Amino acid sequence: MTKTIPTWTSRYLTYLKLGQESPTCDYLKRILTQHLSLVPFENISKLVRMHRSPDFTPAIIHPAEFVKQMEMEDLGGTCFTANYSLYHLLSELGYICKLIMLGTSHLGILVKLVEIGDEWLFLDCGSCAPFFKPIRFLDGVQEQVQFGHEIIYLEPIKASGMYHYRRVNKGKSSDNDWIFHIDQQLTDREIEAEIIRSYQPDKHFMQVLKCFLFQPEQGRSLSLSNNQFKIRTHTGDEEVYILKQIADIRAVVEQEFKLPRLPLEEAILVLEQRGIDIFADDQSTS
């Protein structure tokens, strides 16, 4: 018997081009793949949300609002929006899951699957990482996912239940370097406190323009960081373009990302009002 789900959940699945199915591992893989392919990791929503409300107060975005912004403006979000909404989608579909904090700044998801038994698996659609399937935590085993030259490691720390999320690109470690415990479980109040901190003026996603999407059917990922547009393939090839004007960024967002409704110009205006010029310096191509 199919479980009755809220309207926002049905609309969420429609956006992902999926129907409602039983909570299996195969279905979860398809949900993750579609999410990473259709819902951008971006901070544009963060910037415009603050801009549109004079009395704005940072808060958790309800999944229904998340779905509405996808439908109306092709928006996704950062981890506190995307993974939070994905967690609620999976819960409504019958998956056993919970939210965890990685380090002090990243929200992730753990899930249990009937086919595997009473153990937690890791998934993440809020970090520009290729988690197209859930990852198991096997005793003493270092797990990894890879796309091109970028590798994300999940390394056990002795027998403590703690793990190290470590991201490496071309042999160099990135800022995505977090410790987490699989036995933790966050409350909405704890998540909201982190969201409030993420809106502080000196935080990274308050100072840049960012949009990222995987296109697995083409074997590539797309990344927009200020005026730098980067295409990476699963084989490790990379193309980098420096965009000279807003019209060029708009063309990339529409033609390559296929996100024509993204409120790009509004987000750039917000950054300008904060004294940030995304064209001030050519971006590094390293």
C-alpha positions as CSV (number, residue, x, y, z in Angstrom):
1,M,0.0,0.0,0.0
2,T,1.4,3.4,-1.0
3,K,1.9,5.8,1.8
4,T,0.0,9.1,1.7
5,I,2.4,12.0,1.4
6,P,2.1,15.8,1.7
7,T,1.5,17.9,-1.4
8,W,5.0,19.4,-1.2
9,T,6.5,15.9,-1.2
10,S,4.7,15.0,-4.5
11,R,5.8,18.3,-6.0
12,Y,9.4,17.7,-4.9
13,L,9.4,14.3,-6.6
14,T,7.9,15.8,-9.7
15,Y,10.7,18.4,-9.8
16,L,13.1,15.5,-9.5
17,K,11.3,13.7,-12.4
18,L,10.5,10.7,-10.1
19,G,7.4,9.0,-8.9
20,Q,6.7,7.7,-5.4
21,E,8.1,4.2,-4.7
22,S,9.0,2.0,-1.8
23,P,12.1,3.1,0.3
24,T,14.7,0.9,-1.3
25,C,18.4,1.4,-1.9
26,D,17.9,1.5,-5.7
27,Y,15.2,4.2,-5.3
28,L,17.5,6.2,-3.0
29,K,20.3,6.1,-5.6
30,R,18.0,7.6,-8.2
31,I,16.8,10.3,-5.8
32,L,20.4,11.3,-5.0
33,T,21.4,11.3,-8.7
34,Q,18.4,13.4,-9.7
35,H,18.9,15.8,-6.8
36,L,22.6,16.4,-7.7
37,S,21.6,16.8,-11.4
38,L,18.6,19.1,-11.1
39,V,18.9,21.0,-7.8
40,P,21.9,23.4,-7.8
41,F,24.2,23.9,-4.8
42,E,24.1,27.7,-4.7
43,N,24.2,30.7,-2.4
44,I,22.1,32.9,-4.6
45,S,18.9,32.0,-2.6
46,K,20.7,33.0,0.5
47,L,21.6,36.4,-0.8
48,V,18.2,37.2,-2.3
49,R,16.3,35.9,0.7
50,M,18.0,38.5,2.9
51,H,17.6,41.2,0.3
52,R,13.9,40.8,-0.2
53,S,12.9,41.2,3.5
54,P,13.9,44.4,5.3
55,D,13.2,42.6,8.7
56,F,14.9,39.4,7.6
57,T,15.8,36.9,10.3
58,P,17.8,33.8,9.4
59,A,15.7,30.6,10.0
60,I,15.1,27.1,8.8
61,I,13.5,27.0,5.4
62,H,10.5,24.6,5.5
63,P,10.6,21.9,2.7
64,A,7.4,23.3,1.2
65,E,9.2,26.7,0.7
66,F,12.2,24.9,-0.7
67,V,10.1,23.2,-3.3
68,K,8.4,26.5,-4.2
69,Q,11.7,28.2,-4.8
70,M,12.9,25.3,-7.0
71,E,9.7,25.5,-9.1
72,M,9.6,29.3,-9.3
73,E,13.2,30.3,-9.6
74,D,15.4,27.2,-10.1
75,L,16.9,27.7,-6.7
76,G,18.5,25.0,-4.5
77,G,20.6,26.1,-1.6
78,T,23.6,25.3,0.6
79,C,23.7,22.3,3.0
80,F,21.4,23.8,5.6
81,T,18.6,24.1,3.0
82,A,19.2,21.3,0.5
83,N,20.1,18.5,3.0
84,Y,17.5,19.6,5.4
85,S,14.7,19.4,2.8
86,L,16.1,16.2,1.4
87,Y,16.0,14.7,4.9
88,H,12.3,15.5,5.2
89,L,11.6,14.2,1.7
90,L,13.2,10.9,2.6
91,S,11.4,10.7,5.9
92,E,8.1,11.2,4.2
93,L,8.9,8.4,1.7
94,G,9.5,6.0,4.6
95,Y,13.3,6.1,5.0
96,I,14.7,6.0,8.5
97,C,17.2,8.9,8.6
98,K,18.6,11.7,10.7
99,L,20.6,14.9,10.4
100,I,24.2,15.2,11.7
101,M,26.7,18.0,11.9
102,L,30.1,17.6,10.2
103,G,32.7,19.8,11.9
104,T,31.0,23.1,12.9
105,S,29.6,24.2,9.6
106,H,28.2,21.3,7.4
107,L,24.9,19.5,7.6
108,G,24.8,15.9,6.5
109,I,22.3,13.0,6.4
110,L,22.5,9.4,7.7
111,V,20.0,6.8,6.5
112,K,19.1,3.2,7.3
113,L,18.0,0.8,4.5
114,V,15.9,-2.4,4.9
115,E,18.2,-4.3,2.5
116,I,21.3,-3.6,4.6
117,G,19.9,-3.7,8.2
118,D,20.5,-1.8,11.4
119,E,23.4,0.4,10.3
120,W,23.7,4.0,9.3
121,L,24.8,5.1,5.8
122,F,26.1,8.5,4.8
123,L,24.6,10.8,2.0
124,D,25.1,14.4,1.1
125,C,23.5,16.6,-1.6
126,G,24.8,19.9,-0.1
127,S,28.5,20.0,-0.7
128,C,29.2,19.8,-4.5
129,A,30.3,16.2,-3.9
130,P,29.5,13.1,-6.0
131,F,27.4,11.1,-3.5
132,F,25.2,9.4,-6.1
133,K,24.7,6.6,-3.7
134,P,24.7,6.2,0.1
135,I,28.1,5.2,1.7
136,R,28.4,2.5,4.3
137,F,30.6,2.8,7.4
138,L,32.5,-0.4,7.6
139,D,34.7,-1.2,10.6
140,G,38.3,0.1,9.9
141,V,37.6,0.7,6.2
142,Q,38.3,4.0,4.5
143,E,35.4,4.7,2.0
144,Q,35.7,7.2,-0.9
145,V,33.8,8.7,-3.8
146,Q,35.5,10.2,-6.8
147,F,34.7,12.5,-9.7
148,G,37.6,13.4,-11.9
149,H,40.6,14.4,-9.8
150,E,38.5,15.1,-6.8
151,I,38.2,12.4,-4.1
152,I,36.1,12.6,-0.8
153,Y,37.3,10.2,1.9
154,L,35.3,9.0,4.9
155,E,37.9,7.7,7.3
156,P,37.2,6.0,10.6
157,I,38.9,7.3,13.7
158,K,39.9,4.2,15.6
159,A,36.8,2.5,17.1
160,S,35.2,5.7,18.5
161,G,32.3,6.0,16.0
162,M,33.9,9.2,14.8
163,Y,34.8,9.8,11.1
164,H,36.9,12.2,9.1
165,Y,35.4,13.7,6.0
166,R,38.3,14.7,3.9
167,R,38.2,16.3,0.4
168,V,41.2,16.2,-1.9
169,N,41.6,17.7,-5.4
170,K,44.7,16.9,-7.4
171,G,46.4,15.8,-4.3
172,K,45.6,19.0,-2.3
173,S,43.3,19.0,0.6
174,S,40.4,21.5,0.5
175,D,38.5,23.4,3.2
176,N,35.9,20.6,3.4
177,D,37.7,18.8,6.2
178,W,35.3,17.8,9.0
179,I,35.1,15.4,11.9
180,F,31.8,13.9,12.8
181,H,30.2,11.2,15.0
182,I,27.6,8.8,13.6
183,D,25.7,8.6,16.9
184,Q,24.8,12.2,17.0
185,Q,21.3,13.6,16.1
186,L,20.6,17.3,15.6
187,T,17.5,19.2,16.7
188,D,15.9,22.0,14.6
189,R,17.0,24.4,17.3
190,E,20.7,23.4,16.9
191,I,20.4,23.6,13.1
192,E,18.8,27.1,13.3
193,A,21.7,28.3,15.5
194,E,24.1,27.3,12.8
195,I,22.0,28.9,10.1
196,I,22.1,32.2,12.0
197,R,25.9,31.9,12.2
198,S,26.1,31.2,8.5
199,Y,24.6,34.7,7.7
200,Q,27.4,36.6,9.5
201,P,29.0,39.1,7.1
202,D,32.4,37.4,7.1
203,K,31.1,33.9,6.2
204,H,32.2,32.6,2.8
205,F,28.7,32.3,1.2
206,M,27.9,35.9,2.1
207,Q,30.9,37.2,0.0
208,V,30.8,35.2,-3.2
209,L,28.5,34.1,-6.0
210,K,28.3,30.3,-6.2
211,C,26.4,27.8,-8.3
212,F,27.3,24.1,-8.9
213,L,25.6,21.2,-10.6
214,F,26.4,17.7,-11.8
215,Q,25.4,16.5,-15.2
216,P,26.2,12.8,-15.0
217,E,24.5,12.0,-18.3
218,Q,27.3,14.1,-19.9
219,G,30.0,12.9,-17.5
220,R,30.7,16.4,-16.2
221,S,30.1,18.9,-13.4
222,L,29.6,22.7,-13.7
223,S,30.9,25.3,-11.3
224,L,30.3,29.0,-11.2
225,S,32.4,30.9,-8.7
226,N,32.0,34.7,-9.0
227,N,33.0,35.2,-12.7
228,Q,34.9,31.9,-13.1
229,F,33.0,29.1,-14.9
230,K,34.6,25.7,-14.7
231,I,33.7,22.4,-16.5
232,R,35.1,19.2,-15.1
233,T,34.7,15.7,-16.5
234,H,34.7,12.4,-14.7
235,T,37.9,11.6,-16.6
236,G,39.7,14.6,-15.0
237,D,39.6,17.0,-17.9
238,E,39.0,20.6,-17.0
239,E,38.0,23.8,-18.9
240,V,38.0,27.2,-17.2
241,Y,36.4,30.4,-18.5
242,I,36.7,33.9,-17.1
243,L,33.4,35.7,-17.7
244,K,33.7,39.4,-18.4
245,Q,30.2,40.7,-17.8
246,I,26.8,39.8,-16.2
247,A,25.4,38.9,-19.6
248,D,28.0,36.2,-20.0
249,I,27.2,34.8,-16.6
250,R,23.5,34.8,-17.5
251,A,24.2,33.0,-20.8
252,V,26.2,30.3,-18.9
253,V,23.5,29.8,-16.3
254,E,20.8,29.5,-19.0
255,Q,22.7,27.5,-21.7
256,E,25.0,25.3,-19.6
257,F,23.3,24.9,-16.2
258,K,19.8,25.0,-17.8
259,L,18.5,27.3,-14.9
260,P,16.8,30.2,-16.8
261,R,14.8,31.4,-13.8
262,L,17.7,31.8,-11.4
263,P,17.7,35.4,-9.9
264,L,21.3,35.9,-10.8
265,E,21.3,39.7,-11.3
266,E,19.6,40.3,-8.0
267,A,22.2,38.2,-6.1
268,I,25.0,40.2,-7.9
269,L,23.3,43.4,-6.8
270,V,23.2,42.3,-3.2
271,L,27.0,41.6,-3.3
272,E,27.6,45.0,-4.9
273,Q,25.7,46.6,-2.1
274,R,28.0,44.8,0.3
275,G,31.0,46.2,-1.5
276,I,31.9,43.0,-3.3
277,D,32.7,43.2,-7.0
278,I,32.7,39.7,-8.6
279,F,34.6,41.0,-11.6
280,A,37.2,42.9,-9.5
281,D,40.0,40.3,-10.1
282,D,40.4,37.5,-12.6
283,Q,39.8,34.2,-10.8
284,S,42.6,31.7,-10.4
285,T,42.5,28.9,-12.9
286,S,44.4,26.4,-10.8
